[in-house]
Amino acid sequence: MIRINDETPTAQLQDIKIGDLVTDTFSKTGLVERIEISDDGLYRIYEFNLVTGRVIVAKR
């Protein structure tokens, strides 16, 4: 299981793939169904959509 929080390194976020089991260490845990990576000019935003319907967002 991969923990996604404020201390997760960017390299580890980039290695996450569809089907991996991830958690935000609170209430969101599940398998990754879709990954969206965007850049707003200031941050790179990682959105991990889980099969449970929840979304974990990390900004770097």
N, C-alpha and C positions, 0 to 999 in steps of 0.2 A: 504494500500500500504506500502511495506517495502522498506526503503531506504538502499542501499548498498553503503558504502563509506569507507574511511580510519578510521572512528570512530565507525563503526558498530561492536558491541561486538561479539566474537567468538560464544558464546552461541546462539545469535540471528541468526547467519549464519547457525548454525547447525539445527535450528528449521524450516528453510525455506523448503517447500515441493513443489512437482509438483502441478501446478495449482495456486500457490500464485502470486499475482501481485507485481512486484518489479520494482525499478527504480534505476539508478545510479545518479540521480538528474541533469543530463545533457540532453542527447538525447536518452538514452536507457530506454525504459519502455515497459513492457509486462508481459505476463503470463509465468511462468517457465515451460518449456517442458522437460528439462533434467538437472540433476545435476551431476557434476563430481567433486570428491574430491581426490586430490593427495597430496603426501608429497615428497618434493625434498631433505629432510634432514635438511633444514634450515627453510623452510616455509611450511605451509599447504595451498594448493592452492584450492580455491573454484571457480568452473566455472559454472555459471548459464546460460544455453542455453534457450533463449526465443523463443516463437512461431513466433516472427517476424524475426528470423534468426540471431539476434544479440546475443552477448555473454558478460556477465558481469563477470569480474575476480576480486577476492579479495584474497590477500595474508595475512596470519597471522602467 
